[in-house]
Amino acid sequence: MSEEKTEAPTAKKKKDSRKEGQVPRTQELGGWSTMLIFALLLDLAASRELTSLQEFMGGALRAAQNPTPAAAIEVLGQGLTHAALVTVVLGSVIMVVGVAASLAQGGFYIASKAVKPKWSKLNLIQGAKRIFGPQALWEGTKTLVKASVVALLCYSAIKAVVPLIGGFVPLGATLEIAHERISSLLRVVALAGLVMAGADYAFQRRKVGKQIKMTKQEVKQEHKNSEGDPLVKSAIRSRQLAAARNRMMADVPQADVVLVNPTHVAVALRYDPAAGAPRVVAKGAGAIAQRIREVGAEADVPLVRDVPLARALYTSCTVGQEIPAELFAAVAQVLAFVIGRRTHGQRGGTHDTPRKSVELPAVPRVRRRRRATA
């Protein structure tokens, strides 16, 4: 049984859906908006176009009184120029309104995945569901309502104009009234169409919203893909720690002394007068401390048992860091002991601390990074 889609879509899901063309959109909005703009411009352009048409007809009649090829070409050129100008203006208005209506429904996007061929589109069962499913029922209802509303409005407008035709009303007055009725009809039909387009857009938005909803498993999988699989991240982290330990162990033979506690903690120090204060080249607890002691013993690095100093260095330093200034004096005593033995040709071995005082100044503990939770 498939899991129910109850989760809101993520930003990535919405982005992928746009590439697949799953965007709430209705084709009605552009057409009805264009009709409304045309109806509003009709009142402004009608008088000007009637005047232009009268001037054109007058010029054509004057040319007919003395017909010549040049006069005919001139009249034809004026007619074509005017027709081209009207066509360009109307076409530009339609294009601008159509683009604006499209951008208002979700902006500009390229559905790159929608143009790719899919074998699922040839599925007869899915095709039958599209033909007889809820979408087809909505399209049929929308077409029926749209046709009924337009027919009713047209009937009411024509019914009001019919008594004026063939009666005693002058032709000019009849044309003026007819022009007003037609303009009003176009505006009313366009507004009714926009209302239906709004309803269609709400339906499409609800439909797409349900389609792009996600199951809880899909949300978890997307989070895993974007943030990384916790198991993979853990494996990578383990490899990184192992590589760091290997590098750390490779530096132990170059250490001057390994301070131990005596079995739980080990800190290896190296002192280079040219580099400044002594540095921690390796440190660890438990099995890692045991390994540091073994490597140090194999390389004849002296092991010094100093419980408080080893603990203080372990909690206050990271690998590669200089020791705190508060511990300079204590570490200096240990290094003096080790270097003194080295000058006499004595290396390696396990020794008790040469320090007389067990007390150590307080040092700040190094911050340990918390592990990221999956």
N, C-alpha and C positions, 0 to 999 in steps of 0.2 A: 504493500500500500504506500503510495507516494505521500511525502510529507506536505502538509498544507502550507501555502505561502501566506505568512502572516506578518513578515517583517518589512518595514519600509525600505525602499531601494537605497543603496549607498551611492556616493558620488561617482564611483567607478562604474557601477551598474547603469546609472543614468547616462554616462558618457558612452558606454558601449551600446546602449539602446538607441541613442541618437545616430550612431554609425549604422545601425541596422534599420534605421528609418522609423523606429517606434517613437513618434512624437505626436502629441495630440494636435490634430490639424483638421480643418474643414475647408473644403473647396468652395463652400457657399459664401463665405465672408467676402472674398475678393469680388465675386460677381455682383452681389447685392450692394456692396460699397460703391462699385463703379456705377451701378444704376442710380444710386442716390446722388452721387456727384454729378452725373449727367442730368438728372432732373433739376438739381439746383442751378446748373449752368444754362439749362434750356431757356429759362426766363430771361437771363442776361444776354444770351446769344441769339434768341429768336428774332428780336426786332432788328438787330444788326444784319443778320442773315437775310431777312426779308428785304431790307433796303438794298443790300448787295445784289440780291436776285433781281429786284426791279431794275437796278442800274444795268445789270448784265442783259436782261431781256430788252431794255430800251436800246442798248448798243447793238444787239443782234438785229433788232427791227430796222435800225438805221442802216446797218450794213446790208440788209436785204433790199433796201430801196435802190442801192447802187452796188450790186454784187461784183466783187473783184476777188481774185485769189488772195491778194494781200489782206483785204478786209476779213475774209473768212479765216485766214491763218491767225490774225490778230484776235478775233473773237474766240477762236478755239484755244489759243494760248491763255487768254484771260480765264476761260472756264477751267482749264486744266490746272492753272496756278492756284485758283481759288479752291478747287477740289483737293489738290495736294496739301494746301495749307490746313484745311479743315481736317483732313485725314491725319496729318502729323500731330495736330493739337489733340484730337480725340485719342489717337494711339498713345501719345505721351501720357495723357491723363490716365488712361486705362493701365498702362505699364506702371506708373508711379503708385496708383492705388493698389494694384495687385501685389507689387513688391512690399508696400507698407503693410498690407493685410497679412502677407506671409511672414514678415519679420515680427509682427505683433503676436504671432502664434508660436513663437519658440525661437525666433532669430534665424540667422543664416547657418546652415549646416550642410555637410555633404554626407549622404548615406552611402559610404563606400561599400559596406557589406551587403546592402540591399540589392546592388546591381550584380553581385556574384551569383552564378547559377547554383541552385540547390535542388537536389533530387527530391527533397521533401515536398517541394511545390507540385510535383507530379503525382503525389499520393491521392488516389481517388477518394478515399475516405475523408481525408482532410478537405479536399475540394468540395465534397458533398456537404460537409459541415459548414463551409463558408457560404455555400449557396442557400442552404436551408436553416442556417443557424441564426443566432440573435442579431448579428450584423446585417444579414440580408433582411430580416424582419424590420429592423430599424430603418434601413434604406427605403424599403417599400412604404413604410408608414410616413417617412419624411417626404417622399415624392407625392404621395396621395394628399397629405396635408398642404404641401406647397401648391399643388395644382388647384386644390379646392379654394384656398385663400385667394390666389391670383384670379381665378375664374369669378369668384364672388365680387371682388373689387372691380374687375373689368366690367362685369354685368351692371353694377350700380352706376359706373361712370357712363357707359354707353346708353343706359336707360334714361339718364338725365339729358343727353344730347339729342336723342332721337326725335323728340317733339319739335326741335328747332329746324330739322331738315324738311324741306318741301313746304314750309309754312310761309307766313308773312314777315318773318324776321329777315332783315337785310343780310346779304351774304357776308359782309364785313363783320357784322356783329356775331353772326353764326361762327365764323372762323375764330374770332377773339374768344368767344365762350368755349369753343372746342379746344383751343390752345390752353386755356386755363384748366379745363377738365383733364386734358391729357397730362399736363404738368403735375396737377394734383394727384392724378392716378399713379404716375410714376413714383412720386415721393412716398405715397402711402404704401404702394407695393414694395418699394425698396426698404422702407422701415419695417414692414411685416417680414420681409425676407431676412433682415438683420436679426430680428427677434428669433426666427427659426434657425439662423446660423449660430446664434448664441447657444440655443438649446443643443444643436448638433455638436458644437465645440465642447460643451459640458459633458455630453455623452461620450465623445471621443477621449476626453481627458480622463474620465472615470474608467473607461475601457483600458486605455494604455496604463493607467495607474495600477489596475489589477494585474495586467500582463507582466509588468516589470517588478512586481513584488517578489520578495525572496523568502526562501525557507531559512530556518535557523541554521541548518547545516551549510547552506550556501553562504550565509554571512560569515560563519566560522571559517569556511574554506577560503573565502576572499581575504579575510583578515590574515589567515595563515600565509597565503600567497604574497600579500603585500608586506607583511611584517617578517615573514620567514617562518618556516616550520620550526617549532621549539626543539624537536629532536635534532634537526640539522644544525640549528644554532648551538645546541649543547655539544654536538660532536665537533663543530668548528672550534668552540671555546676550549674543549678538552685538548684538541690538537695544538691550539695556540699555547695553552699552559704547559703541555708536554715539551713543545719547542723551547719555551722560555726556561723550563727546568733544565733541559739539555745544555742550553747556552750557559746557564748559571753553574752547572756542574763542571763545565769546561773551564770555568774561571777559578774553581777551587784550588787546583794545583799551584796557581800563581799567588795565592793568599799567603800572608805572613803568619797568621794565627787563626785558629778556629776556637771560638769560645763556646763551651757546651754547658748543659744544665741538668745533670750531666748526660741524660739520655733523651729528654723530651725536646730540647731546643738546641739548635746549633747556628752560630753566626760566624761567617768567615770574613776577616778584615784584611785589607791590603793597604800598605802605607807607602806612598811615593812622595818624598820631600818636595819634588818639583811640582807636584799636582795639588799640594795643600794638605788638608786634613785627611785622616784615614777614611777609607770608603768601605761600605758593605758590598762585597762581591757575591755573596750567597747567604741565604738564610732559609730556615725551614723548621717545621715541627713534625714530630712523629716519624713516619717512614722517610720523609725527605731529610730530616735531621740525621737520621741513621745513615742515609746515603752520603750526606756531606761529610760525616765523620769517616766513613769508609774511604771515600775519595781522598780526603785530606791525609789519612794515615798512609795510604798507598803512595802519595806524593811527598811523604816525610814533612808534612805541615804539622807543627806542634799543636796539640789539643790542650787547652787550658780550661780546667773546671772552675767556673765563676758564675754561680747561680744568679745573683742579683744583676750583674753586669750583662750576662747573656740575655736575661729577660728584658732588661731595659733597652738594649740594642734591638731586640726582636720586635718590641712593641712600638718603638719610636722611629725606626728607619725602614726605608724600602731599598731594594737591591739597586746598587749604583749610586746611592745617596751618601753624602758625607755624614759622619756621626755628629750628633748634637754637641754644641759647645759645652754644655753642662757635663758631658762625659769625657771631655778631653783628658783631664787629669787621671781618671781611672784607666782609660785605654792606654795612656802614655806609660803607666807603670807596667802594664802587661807587655807592651811592645818593647820596652827597655829590657825586660826579662828575656824575651824571645831573641832580640838582637844580640844581647850579651852572650847567650848560649851559641848563637850562630858564629860569632867571632871566635869562639873556641872550637869550632868545627862540630858542634853538637846540633843535630836536627831531629825533627819528629818527636815522637813520644807523647805521653799523656801526663800532664802536670797539674798540680794545685795552683790556685791563683797566688801571685806574689804580693797582692795588695794586702795591706795590714787592716785597713778600715773596710768594714762591710757596708757602711752607710753610703748611699748614692743620692745626689740631688734629684728632685722630681723633674721628669721630662715629659713633654706632650706626646700622647700616643698618636701614631700615624692613623689616618682614616682608612678604613677598609671599604672598598666599593661593594655596594649591595648587588646581589645577583638580580638580573632582570627577570621578572615573573612573566610567564607566558600568558 
